[in-house]
Amino acid sequence: MFDKDYILDKANKRCQGTLVSKLGIVFTDVGENFLEAKMEVTPSHHQPAGVLHGGATAALAETVGSSAAAIFSKKSNTLLRGVELSINHVRGISEGFVFAKAISIHNGRTMQLWKISIVDENQKNISFAKLTTLTIDK
């Protein structure tokens, strides 16, 4: 049975006291093959030019992708590690919320690929990312 509320609660609690919570990233939805999170864009997320810093956007993308990999991992007694993140920024934003959605492209035994789309409140594209994760034995 798929318990959406349990998964979201566990994912959010797991991030307390980490960079994820410092950035204000909150997991908001999960389905059979995706995970979503949101982050409010505030001046503390800005680069000197006054728009969302690409590093904060990359941290959001890696967070939602890596967390999705952990949630959908089919193996126990393993560790998941992000090994490559590529991201393209297509639009700046200086306030409001951004929403990231990670969807599995490939969920193999040892390697997983995730497509992460980041949009604003009006569904305008902000960034696109691809994350590769590896499953390793503990």
N, C-alpha and C positions, 0 to 999 in steps of 0.2 A: 504494500500500500504506500502511496506517495503522500506524505504529510507536509504540505507546503509551509504551513505556519511553523512547524517544528524545525524544518530545514532553514528557513529564514532567521528564526530566533537563534539557532545554534551558530549560523554563519556570522550574524551580527555580534553575538557575545564573544566569539572566538577572536574578534578583531579589537576588542577593548584594550586600550593602552598601547596601541601600535600606530604606525604612520597612517593606517587606514582610518582610525578614529580621529587622529589629528587633522586629517584632510576633510573630515565630515562625511565620509563615504558610508552609505547605508544601503544594504541589500533590500530590494523592494518586491521582487517577484521571481519565481522559479517555476519552470515547467519541465516537461519530459526531456527536453534537449537544450534548455537555455537558462541563463541566470541574468537578472537585471539589478542594477544599482543606480543610485543617484548621488550627486554631490552639488552642494550649493557653491556657486562662484562668488567669492567675496574678495575684498582687496588683499587678504592674506594669501590668496591663490594667484595673484597677478604677477606678471613680469613687470619690469620698470615702465614699459609702454602702456600699462593699465589694462591689459587683457589677460585672459587665462594663460598661465604658464604651461608650456608644452610638457614640462616634467610632471606637473600635477595631473595633466590629462593622461600621460603615459602611466602614472601610478594608478589612476582609476582603471585604465584598460587592463593593466597587469593584475590588479586586484580582482576584478570581476572574472577575468579569464582563468587565473590560477584557482580561484575559489570554485568556479564551475568544474574545473578538472578534478578538484578534491571531492566535490559533491557527487560527481558522476563516475568516480573511480570504481571499478568493479573488483579491485584486489584489496585485500586487507594486509596489514603488516608491511606497508610500503610507504615511501615518501614521494611526494610530487614536487618537482622543481621546474620553474620557468627557465628556459635556456635561451630563448630568443624572442624579442619583441620588436616588431617594426610598426611604425605609426606614421600616418600622414595627417597633417592638420589642414583643413580646407576652409575654415571660417573661425574668426575670433569671436570671443564673447567676454563681456566685462561684468555682467551681473545676471542673476537668475540661477536656474538649475541646469545641469547637464545630466543626461541619462545614458548609461552604458548597458549594452546588451551583448552578452557572449553566447555564441551559437557554435556548437561542435561542427567542425569540418571533417575531422578524422579522430576517432577514439580507439586507437590501437592498444595492443598489449603493453607496449613500452613508450610509445610516442602519441601525443595528442596535439591536434591543431585546432585553434579557436579563432573565429572571426569576431571582432568586437566593433560594434558601431556605436558612436557617441553622437547624440543629437541634443538640441536645446528643447525648451518647452513647446516650441512651435514645430517640432519634428524637422528642423533644419539641420543638415549635416554639419558637425563640428570637426570630427576626426574619425578615421578608420584605422584599425590595428589588426595585426595578426600575431598571435602568441603561440609558441611551441613549448609544450611541457613534456617532461620525461617522468616516467614512473620507475623508481629504483627500490630495491629491497632495503629494508632497515638494517 
